[in-house]
Amino acid sequence: MEQLAIQGGPKVRTEPFPKRTPFGEREEELLIQAVRSQNLFGKSGTFVKELEKKFAAFHGTNYAQASTSGTAAIHTAVGVVNPNPGDEIITAPITDPGSVMPILMQNAVPVFADVDPKTLNMTPESIEANITDRTRAIILVHLFGRPCNIDEVLAIAEKHNLILIEDCCQTHATKYKGRYAGTFGHMGCFSFQQSKHMTTGDGGMIITNDEQTYIRLKLFSDKGWDYQYMGERDHAFLAPNYRMTEMQGAVGIAQLEKLRDVVERRIALGKLLNELIADAPGVEVAPTPDDREVSWWNYIFHVTGHDPDEFCKAVSAEGVAMSAHYIRDPIYMRGNFLTEKNTYGSSGFPFDSTYVSRKYHYGPELVPNAVEGLRSVVVTALHEHMGEDDIRDIGRAVNKVARGLAKTR
Ligand SMILES: Cc1ncc(COP(=O)(O)O)c(C=O)c1O
């Protein structure tokens, strides 16, 4: 048994891992075309429109509406739901604030469904258990490139007459039962932030099949204002400006052209890593059911037989960066916007108002499986510019540490 690097032994990996380089000549070419067109305003240009058209066609949906971020895309979808103040929207406890804050920004109340402690995805059972007569919508977050049990959630949404919004900000172009995640609900929302499978630095998109939904998406993205649907310069309702620029549109077109290749590469590398670490002692990998792909935004697994912090320190010492706990606590405990109702000035709105029908308390007891999952989960980078040798080094480091720590126990 080789001595662990953290105890002075040789490192598994001495070279740095390849950097992800998402932008190439095609992005440059289209970006230059956009700049040379002397117009970077998406609404009167061609690039954003072309990206929307191609993004919809890629997914096989009727419509796509560009946005400025994943958060903006989800806010726009919530704007389409048009909740009354105090209405509830069910979302995930393990996610980015972009799946939560838009609910509050429309004066609705976030309610958190619990998750599977290994995949960290919301469970249909917990979603259904959290439905009340104030529930209007579900934001179903597909985490780390893994689609949730979409069919079951869709059936629950239909049974209770709720709008289903799929948050695909970490799960682009990933198939569930042969179709891309994001195409099952009323709306599918995507982030094009730098770290995502497809990126424009920042940016986002919403897809839908329903024309009325699309019209509202379009209006909500542009101060309630749209020449095509409104005719005169009127503003249909209260809404922000989330218009994408031609620069993002141009880069987005180039990104979409290679998106599925990027995703397939991540799926293959993830499968390899799953196999490599399957027998490492004290380590658990969530199984992948045959009916879906996992496209790994980052790669996660669970350290249940060792201390996850100690484990990650030892793997990092081997030259493979690894961190424990992802967001550490349920997202609503990161900051005080929910725990202390720090929303609009000192009003505590909508909680401290007559619009809500009950008292809300945001503590860890709401989601015991999420707390358990966050305790053991560890995260490491996996991307399309890595090679199989890189993945084998990650596998070797995990196995070496798992066996080395098991021995010292
Ligand atoms: C699951 C999820 N939802 C929403 C968002 C928000 O996206 P953005 O950062 O583009 O606003 C992210 C971003 O990381 C995310 O991972």
The ligand as a MOL file (V3000), in Angstrom:
LIG
                    3D

  0  0  0     0  0            999 V3000
M  V30 BEGIN CTAB
M  V30 COUNTS 16 16 0 0 0
M  V30 BEGIN ATOM
M  V30 1 C -29.8820 24.5540 -10.2120 0
M  V30 2 C -29.6520 26.0030 -10.5400 0
M  V30 3 N -30.7050 26.8180 -10.6670 0
M  V30 4 C -30.5570 28.1240 -10.9690 0
M  V30 5 C -29.3090 28.6750 -11.1680 0
M  V30 6 C -29.1950 30.1230 -11.4780 0
M  V30 7 O -28.5180 30.3640 -12.6790 0
M  V30 8 P -27.6930 31.7050 -12.9050 0
M  V30 9 O -26.4530 31.6310 -12.0940 0
M  V30 10 O -27.4340 31.7100 -14.3820 0
M  V30 11 O -28.5640 32.8280 -12.4930 0
M  V30 12 C -28.1850 27.8640 -11.0570 0
M  V30 13 C -26.8400 28.4340 -11.2580 0
M  V30 14 O -25.8400 27.9810 -10.8120 0
M  V30 15 C -28.3530 26.4910 -10.7130 0
M  V30 16 O -27.2920 25.6750 -10.5830 0
M  V30 END ATOM
M  V30 BEGIN BOND
M  V30 1 1 1 2
M  V30 2 1 2 3
M  V30 3 2 2 15
M  V30 4 2 3 4
M  V30 5 1 4 5
M  V30 6 1 5 6
M  V30 7 2 5 12
M  V30 8 1 6 7
M  V30 9 1 7 8
M  V30 10 2 8 9
M  V30 11 1 8 10
M  V30 12 1 8 11
M  V30 13 1 12 13
M  V30 14 1 12 15
M  V30 15 2 13 14
M  V30 16 1 15 16
M  V30 END BOND
M  V30 END CTAB
M  END
